[in-house]
Amino acid sequence: MSLLVLILITSLLSALVYFVFFSNGSRTREMNLPRGSMGYPVIGETLSFLKAQAKDEGPSWFEERIAEHGPVFKTSLMGSPTVVIMGQAGNKFIFTAREDVLVPQQPLTLRTIAGKQNISELSGSRRVIFIPLFRDISKSD
């Protein structure tokens, strides 16, 4: 009898672990997120990113993910879920999008380093001042 209970509990725990860790693909499609890997729970891909940075191979770390997932991908760095947008078209979209379409927000760690009033965090009336400057820059396509 105790062996049957042990098998039942093991089966239920295995099913729970499977649904929590391996069935997130359907949730990703429902939320319309870009392709990519969130890495390990909590730490994400932070360790591999820091290892690449220590070897001065940060750009190649991003290039590997761009080759695998494309110029827009999701990841988890420094404990924050992150969407990375690379390239000139991505920069143009970020800096010229209307505020009702996109409000760029950096992870808390980067906000702490760069400050609350850095150019990527601007919104509202302050953002309106800088939009014409970015449009002029992006016209050189």
Phi, psi and omega per residue, in radians:
M1 nan -0.781 -3.120
S2 -1.169 -0.523 3.088
L3 -1.170 -0.692 3.099
L4 -1.115 -0.731 3.102
V5 -1.123 -0.733 3.122
L6 -1.098 -0.733 3.100
I7 -1.136 -0.727 3.130
L8 -1.108 -0.802 3.132
I9 -1.115 -0.739 3.119
T10 -1.089 -0.733 3.121
S11 -1.112 -0.766 3.131
L12 -1.131 -0.740 3.120
L13 -1.139 -0.698 3.103
S14 -1.101 -0.739 3.110
A15 -1.127 -0.704 3.118
L16 -1.103 -0.803 3.114
V17 -1.077 -0.729 3.128
Y18 -1.056 -0.841 -3.082
F19 -1.195 -0.593 -3.136
V20 -1.268 -0.772 -2.999
F21 -1.721 -0.461 -2.989
F22 -2.004 -0.090 -3.117
S23 -1.849 0.356 -3.098
N24 -1.381 -0.115 3.114
G25 -1.066 -0.698 3.136
S26 -1.233 -0.605 3.085
R27 -1.154 -0.645 3.127
T28 -1.095 -0.745 3.130
R29 -1.146 -0.655 3.131
E30 -1.156 -0.607 -3.099
M31 -1.522 -0.057 3.097
N32 1.026 0.807 3.109
L33 -1.592 2.693 3.080
P34 -1.206 2.898 3.106
R35 -1.183 2.818 3.097
G36 2.557 3.136 -3.111
S37 -2.102 2.358 3.077
M38 -1.556 -0.066 3.107
G39 1.244 -2.704 3.137
Y40 -1.260 2.668 3.076
P41 -1.012 2.496 3.123
V42 1.239 -0.999 -3.048
I43 -1.501 -0.296 3.095
G44 1.000 -2.320 3.135
E45 -1.815 0.348 -3.083
T46 -1.055 -0.758 -3.090
L47 -1.092 -0.787 3.131
S48 -1.169 -0.617 3.108
F49 -1.156 -0.801 3.136
L50 -1.142 -0.635 3.089
K51 -1.106 -0.744 3.108
A52 -1.140 -0.690 3.126
Q53 -1.129 -0.685 3.136
A54 -1.116 -0.559 3.114
K55 -1.556 0.100 -3.096
D56 1.055 0.682 -3.138
E57 -2.118 0.539 -3.138
G58 -1.013 -0.827 3.120
P59 -1.054 -0.647 3.131
S60 -1.209 -0.515 3.070
W61 -1.061 -0.805 3.114
F62 -1.181 -0.695 -3.138
E63 -1.069 -0.659 3.089
E64 -1.062 -0.774 -3.125
R65 -1.249 -0.601 3.070
I66 -1.133 -0.723 3.111
A67 -1.114 -0.622 -3.101
E68 -1.437 -0.724 -2.997
H69 -2.014 -0.224 -3.097
G70 1.776 3.089 -3.043
P71 -1.266 -0.154 3.056
V72 -2.174 2.060 -3.126
F73 -2.565 2.784 3.110
K74 -1.807 2.641 3.060
T75 -2.757 -3.135 3.062
S76 -2.264 2.007 -3.137
L77 -2.189 2.394 3.093
M78 0.944 0.588 3.099
G79 1.434 0.111 -3.117
S80 -2.107 2.282 2.996
P81 -1.093 2.354 -3.001
T82 -2.399 2.453 2.970
V83 -1.906 2.185 -3.127
V84 -1.804 2.239 3.101
I85 -2.092 2.068 -3.068
M86 -1.946 2.675 3.010
G87 1.741 2.948 -3.084
Q88 -1.137 -0.722 3.136
A89 -1.105 -0.679 3.100
G90 -1.124 -0.754 3.100
N91 -1.099 -0.722 3.130
K92 -1.073 -0.754 3.129
F93 -1.103 -0.819 -3.102
I94 -1.068 -0.823 -2.992
F95 -1.498 -0.251 -3.121
T96 -2.018 -0.001 -3.138
A97 -1.200 2.514 3.070
R98 -1.146 2.709 -3.072
E99 -1.172 -0.448 3.112
D100 -1.376 -0.209 3.108
V101 -1.624 -0.785 -3.053
L102 -2.613 2.276 2.999
V103 -2.066 1.794 -3.111
P104 -1.131 2.431 3.118
Q105 -2.513 2.241 3.140
Q106 -1.581 2.740 3.054
P107 -1.049 2.702 -3.088
L108 -0.953 -0.670 -3.120
T109 -1.104 -0.753 3.127
L110 -1.247 -0.630 3.090
R111 -1.093 -0.645 3.118
T112 -1.163 -0.714 -3.130
I113 -1.252 -0.856 -3.028
A114 -1.458 -0.356 -3.127
G115 1.704 2.738 -3.085
K116 -1.226 -0.419 -3.088
Q117 -1.800 0.420 3.108
N118 -1.242 2.846 -2.971
I119 -1.072 -0.519 -3.139
S120 -1.343 -0.290 -3.112
E121 -1.718 -0.014 -3.086
L122 -1.150 2.467 3.058
S123 -2.620 2.922 3.082
G124 1.158 -2.405 -3.049
S125 -1.147 -0.582 3.108
R126 -1.160 -0.659 3.130
R127 -1.166 -0.646 -3.127
V128 -1.018 -0.611 3.136
I129 -1.134 -0.659 -3.031
F130 -1.554 -0.337 -3.094
I131 -0.994 -0.820 3.120
P132 -1.037 -0.619 3.098
L133 -1.086 -0.752 3.135
F134 -1.231 -0.606 3.088
R135 -1.127 -0.684 3.094
D136 -1.101 -0.730 3.125
I137 -1.122 -0.734 -3.068
S138 -1.306 -0.228 3.111
K139 -1.233 -0.274 -3.123
S140 -1.391 0.228 3.122
D141 -0.957 nan nan
